[in-house]
Amino acid sequence: MTVNSSSSATPLAKLPIPELHDTVARFTEAARPLFSADEFEACLAKLNDFVATQGPSLQARLAERSAQHENWLEEWWNEYAYFTNRASICFNVNYFFGFRDAPQTMAQARVAATLIDSAVRFRDQLESGSMEPDNIRGKPMCMHQYQYMFATCRHPGEERDWTEVYPRSESSHIAVAHKGRFFVLRLPAASASRHADIAQIERQLQNVIDTTEQLERAKSIGVLTAALRDDWYAARECLLQVSPENAASLRALESAAFLVSLESAAPVTTKEFSLACHCSDGINRYFDKNFQILVFANGRYGFNGEHSLTDATTDMRLCNTLVHDVEAVAAEAPVAGVLAPAVGEQPTAEELQFAFSAELLGHIERAVEFFDATVAAHELSTLSFDSFGKEQIKKMKVSPDAFVQMAMQLAYYRQFRHVPATYESASTKAFARGRTETSRSVSAHSVAWCKTMVDHPETTGLHAKAELLRKSIAHQSQFTAQCAKGCGIDRHLLGLELALQADEPRHALFSDPVFTGSRHWRLSTSQISDSILAAYGWGEVVDDGFGVAYRIEGEALHFNVVSQRLGSARLCQYLSDALMDMRFLLTNAHKQPHEIKAEVDAVANVLTSIKLLSSSPNRPLSPQAATTPTELHAVEPEARFRSPFAETPVANAMVDELDRLPSNEVICALETRLSRFVKESLSWALPSTS
């Protein structure tokens, strides 16, 4: 399948090559705050020497390459970031989505059938050329990645991986996984009735669910794809050599348009859902497939995407179609999900057969051990922060995304007391065959702000802290905007490094500890904010780092944090605290310290009084007994406030503010007003000097 890069009348511009001196200046500014003065000065000397010697000739090679390619970076980036990466793609590369629940519950087979029908129709529209091009605020985006969305599969190589794209004539079928076994589902010819087509697919899937026996894990083919790429290469070569039947089955599996995994698990909580979409138990997946649609036993569903040639933002268009189609069918179909009787001969899904040798079973045993050990070594935690979201952040007159990035900086600094090299993904799809650039979140402003909040809170007042925070947010927003224009740092530096010929000396800059350390992403972050999502994430990119996916909603913020047991849950707690503290900071910066203390004391007293009242056997705090704080005045005024601050204007104003809340929510609302750091210590908010 071929899709034009722009799919619009106006060709997209080529990805620019930044000027060498601009990149050097931006790198200097971005890297300096991460290291000591001595460390950075040593790197700066090498950087200046590079600019004076090897840099200009390498820059000229990039210009020559750009003239010869539609995108000078594309092939290099795919090789560097993906195909030569020998880590497990399950744990370190693939991304996952978990979708919101349908308004009405449907049976697993019907959900899966609807998703298959939806994806196939999406593919037909895409390949017909009738799909409108992607755009952001009317500006067209590159569509090149869509040609790798369907009927592709990544293959492990001895030294590098590669992706095979299968022709439509060989990829009209769907791969299905259930209980560790793989099946091929042949789709019926489309009829005039979409519901009839879905029903026919559903019958095949329901038959698979009803008749399939659990495959013992020791014979799982799918778990091999979660192994390290060198191990998977050796196992795949062995698998192919065992018998011709294995080669034919593997070809059928890998050439499918996509894979649907019928899962036995029934995740309920956000954490369970995220883990199930991320990796599950490994046997019911084929992580090399272009994408896998995941359908769980309780009707929940998600998505796992292979990252080498497509980005998550590209897949979101397909995912929106999938979710909207499921919800439309759920709204129309009977809840019971009873199938009409089949008419005539019905197709059935065909199970793919594999033969095993002792050597192949040994590969599987090692892959299972690796999978289990890797899962045990990881900690996935989630945070659903519902105290405020995008709307309140915008009222503070700052960028919501940069606000969240600074929350991550403060949270990490509180937990580890040092500044991490931080990667935020910025899209360059406004350019032909563009993918991403690194937006570096750390700046001199953000480091100074974190230190004033944590190390030396007594040295600056509230207003000064707020100004530092605003400067940090503004810098991050500007940096991200530059990246979207193709003027980032990291892809240019990578290009200069890769422009070296094999027989040329490698400049000392490229092995300098500051240069390499500034790209050691202890915080790897990315935002996708879409109302269809209930979960989203991926794994860390370095062993001593975190993978942090986040979503920004109107009234809430959501985080998925993964690490090798570095304290993911603790980082989530620090994130919650940081968000509360930042709102407190930006909304109270104009106040004097004594005003802050009066407000905090008043809230604390209201909280104490209501807790006392709620525990009183004579007057329980419940929606029936007292609906609002105003009604509490009428019921038992002498029991409400027992402190000197109880009847202050600040306290009364807060009670009025809470008037509209049901009484069983009042305590939660008051708890939210005070972050843990404010309640335990006002040192950062109330310095001894201002």
FENCORBEL-V703049 format. One record per residue. SS is DSSP state (helix for helix, strand for strand, loop for the rest). PHI is phi in whole degrees, -180 to 180 (NA if undefined). Layout:
SS,PHI
SS,PHI
//
This chain:
loop,NA
loop,-118
loop,-123
loop,-60
loop,-58
loop,-108
loop,51
loop,-142
loop,-66
loop,-98
loop,-61
loop,-78
loop,-69
loop,-74
loop,-62
loop,-73
loop,-109
loop,-61
loop,-66
helix,-59
helix,-68
helix,-68
helix,-64
helix,-61
helix,-65
helix,-69
helix,-63
helix,-58
helix,-67
helix,-79
helix,-86
helix,-53
loop,-68
loop,-86
loop,-135
loop,-70
helix,-61
helix,-65
helix,-60
helix,-69
helix,-62
helix,-64
helix,-69
helix,-62
helix,-62
helix,-69
helix,-63
helix,-65
helix,-66
helix,-61
helix,-63
helix,-83
loop,-120
loop,-82
helix,-55
helix,-59
helix,-69
helix,-68
helix,-61
helix,-65
helix,-65
helix,-64
helix,-63
helix,-66
helix,-64
helix,-62
helix,-68
helix,-99
loop,-127
loop,-66
loop,-143
loop,-64
loop,-94
helix,-49
helix,-63
helix,-62
helix,-65
helix,-61
helix,-68
helix,-65
helix,-82
helix,-126
helix,-71
loop,-96
loop,-78
loop,-100
loop,-76
loop,-69
helix,-76
helix,-60
helix,-94
helix,-124
loop,-130
loop,-61
strand,-115
strand,-136
strand,-125
strand,-119
strand,-93
loop,-63
loop,-70
loop,-69
loop,-62
loop,-128
loop,-73
loop,-122
loop,-64
helix,-54
helix,-65
helix,-70
helix,-59
helix,-63
helix,-64
helix,-64
helix,-64
helix,-63
helix,-59
helix,-64
helix,-65
helix,-66
helix,-65
helix,-61
helix,-63
helix,-60
helix,-65
helix,-63
helix,-76
helix,-78
loop,83
loop,-93
loop,-80
loop,-66
loop,-68
loop,-62
strand,-153
strand,-123
loop,50
loop,85
strand,-93
strand,-67
loop,-113
loop,-66
loop,-108
helix,-58
helix,-63
helix,-62
helix,-70
helix,-104
loop,-73
loop,-114
loop,57
strand,-128
strand,-154
strand,-79
strand,-121
loop,-76
loop,-116
loop,-65
loop,-124
loop,-146
loop,-85
strand,-154
strand,-116
strand,-104
strand,-109
loop,-97
loop,-68
helix,-59
helix,-62
helix,-109
loop,-132
loop,-84
loop,-92
strand,-118
strand,-89
strand,-128
strand,-117
strand,-154
loop,55
loop,86
strand,-103
strand,-116
strand,-132
strand,-112
strand,-112
loop,-93
loop,-82
loop,-71
loop,-63
loop,-62
loop,-110
loop,-75
loop,-112
helix,-65
helix,-64
helix,-69
helix,-64
helix,-63
helix,-63
helix,-67
helix,-65
helix,-60
helix,-62
helix,-63
helix,-68
helix,-64
helix,-65
helix,-62
helix,-63
helix,-77
helix,-113
loop,-84
loop,-93
loop,-62
loop,-83
loop,-64
helix,-62
helix,-67
helix,-119
loop,-78
loop,-82
helix,-61
helix,-64
helix,-61
helix,-73
helix,-91
loop,-75
loop,-58
helix,-64
helix,-63
helix,-68
helix,-67
helix,-60
helix,-63
helix,-67
helix,-67
helix,-61
helix,-65
helix,-58
helix,-69
helix,-83
helix,-65
loop,-163
helix,-60
helix,-61
helix,-63
helix,-63
helix,-67
helix,-66
helix,-65
helix,-63
helix,-64
helix,-68
helix,-78
loop,-90
loop,-61
loop,-59
loop,-170
strand,-121
strand,-116
strand,-103
strand,-89
loop,-88
loop,-85
loop,-72
loop,-134
loop,-66
loop,-116
loop,-74
helix,-61
helix,-64
helix,-60
helix,-63
helix,-63
helix,-62
helix,-66
helix,-76
helix,-71
loop,-148
loop,53
loop,-100
loop,87
loop,-90
loop,-104
loop,-131
loop,-137
loop,-68
loop,-80
strand,-66
loop,-51
strand,-156
strand,-124
strand,-90
strand,-109
strand,-126
loop,-96
loop,-62
loop,-92
loop,91
loop,-72
strand,-150
strand,-154
strand,-155
strand,-129
strand,-113
loop,-83
loop,-97
loop,-64
loop,-122
loop,-135
loop,-104
helix,-60
helix,-65
helix,-69
helix,-66
helix,-63
helix,-67
helix,-60
helix,-63
helix,-62
helix,-63
helix,-59
helix,-66
helix,-65
helix,-70
helix,-61
helix,-68
helix,-67
helix,-67
helix,-62
helix,-72
helix,-94
loop,-83
loop,-61
loop,-62
loop,-64
loop,72
loop,-80
loop,-82
loop,-71
loop,-59
loop,-72
loop,-116
loop,76
loop,-72
loop,-111
loop,-71
loop,-128
loop,-69
strand,-102
strand,-76
loop,-84
loop,-103
loop,-132
loop,-100
loop,-127
loop,-115
helix,-61
helix,-66
helix,-65
helix,-62
helix,-66
helix,-61
helix,-65
helix,-59
helix,-69
helix,-66
helix,-65
helix,-62
helix,-63
helix,-61
helix,-64
helix,-67
helix,-70
helix,-61
helix,-64
helix,-80
loop,-107
strand,-131
strand,-109
strand,-130
strand,-127
strand,-133
strand,-109
strand,-97
loop,-114
loop,-73
loop,-167
loop,-148
helix,-59
helix,-63
helix,-69
helix,-64
helix,-63
helix,-67
loop,-80
loop,64
loop,-136
loop,-71
helix,-58
helix,-65
helix,-67
helix,-60
helix,-67
helix,-60
helix,-70
helix,-62
helix,-67
helix,-62
helix,-66
helix,-61
helix,-63
helix,-65
helix,-65
helix,-80
helix,-119
loop,62
loop,-151
loop,-95
loop,-95
loop,-62
strand,-124
strand,-108
strand,-118
strand,-75
strand,-119
strand,-80
loop,-119
loop,-73
loop,-73
loop,-108
loop,-58
loop,58
loop,-75
loop,-126
strand,-141
strand,-138
strand,-90
strand,-94
strand,-83
loop,-83
loop,-85
loop,-143
helix,-59
helix,-66
helix,-67
helix,-67
helix,-62
helix,-65
helix,-59
helix,-68
helix,-70
helix,-77
helix,-115
loop,-83
loop,-135
helix,-65
helix,-77
helix,-88
loop,-134
loop,-84
helix,-62
helix,-64
helix,-65
helix,-64
helix,-64
helix,-66
helix,-62
helix,-64
helix,-63
helix,-65
helix,-63
helix,-65
helix,-63
helix,-62
helix,-64
helix,-63
helix,-66
helix,-64
helix,-63
helix,-63
helix,-64
helix,-62
helix,-63
loop,-88
loop,83
loop,-115
loop,-81
loop,-102
helix,-72
helix,-69
helix,-67
helix,-62
helix,-63
helix,-61
helix,-62
helix,-68
helix,-78
loop,-75
loop,-64
loop,-78
loop,-59
loop,-95
loop,-91
loop,-67
loop,-91
loop,-63
helix,-59
helix,-58
helix,-71
helix,-112
loop,-65
helix,-63
helix,-73
helix,-61
helix,-74
helix,-66
loop,-71
loop,-112
loop,-92
loop,-81
loop,-69
strand,-118
strand,-107
strand,-130
strand,-163
strand,-113
loop,-133
loop,-116
loop,-147
loop,-66
loop,-76
strand,-91
strand,-116
strand,-157
strand,-167
strand,177
loop,-168
loop,-93
loop,-68
loop,-103
loop,-132
loop,-62
loop,-105
loop,-132
strand,-120
strand,-102
strand,-122
strand,-99
strand,-142
strand,-129
strand,-112
loop,-107
loop,-57
loop,-124
loop,-158
strand,-131
strand,-128
strand,-132
strand,-123
strand,-120
strand,-125
strand,-157
loop,-88
loop,53
loop,-91
loop,113
helix,-63
helix,-65
helix,-66
helix,-63
helix,-61
helix,-64
helix,-65
helix,-63
helix,-59
helix,-63
helix,-62
helix,-60
helix,-65
helix,-66
helix,-69
helix,-65
helix,-56
helix,-65
helix,-74
helix,-92
helix,-122
loop,-61
loop,-81
loop,-90
loop,-83
helix,-55
helix,-68
helix,-69
helix,-62
helix,-63
helix,-63
helix,-67
helix,-62
helix,-63
helix,-64
helix,-63
helix,-61
helix,-71
helix,-61
helix,-61
helix,-61
helix,-65
helix,-70
helix,-63
helix,-63
helix,-66
helix,-67
loop,-90
loop,-73
loop,-69
loop,-84
loop,-141
loop,-65
loop,-87
loop,-150
loop,-59
loop,-78
loop,-77
loop,-156
loop,-76
loop,-134
helix,-57
helix,-64
helix,-67
helix,-63
helix,-57
helix,-74
helix,-76
helix,-152
helix,-62
helix,-71
helix,-93
helix,-73
loop,-128
loop,-125
loop,-142
loop,-59
loop,-91
loop,-60
loop,-108
loop,-72
helix,-57
helix,-62
helix,-64
helix,-63
helix,-63
helix,-70
helix,-62
helix,-61
helix,-63
loop,-88
loop,-57
loop,-83
loop,-85
loop,-58
helix,-63
helix,-74
helix,-105
helix,-64
helix,-61
helix,-62
helix,-64
helix,-70
helix,-61
helix,-65
helix,-61
loop,-117
loop,-71
helix,-58
helix,-71
helix,-73
helix,-67
helix,-82
loop,-156
loop,-92
loop,-62
loop,-77
loop,-89
loop,-125
loop,-71
loop,-74
loop,-127
loop,-129
//
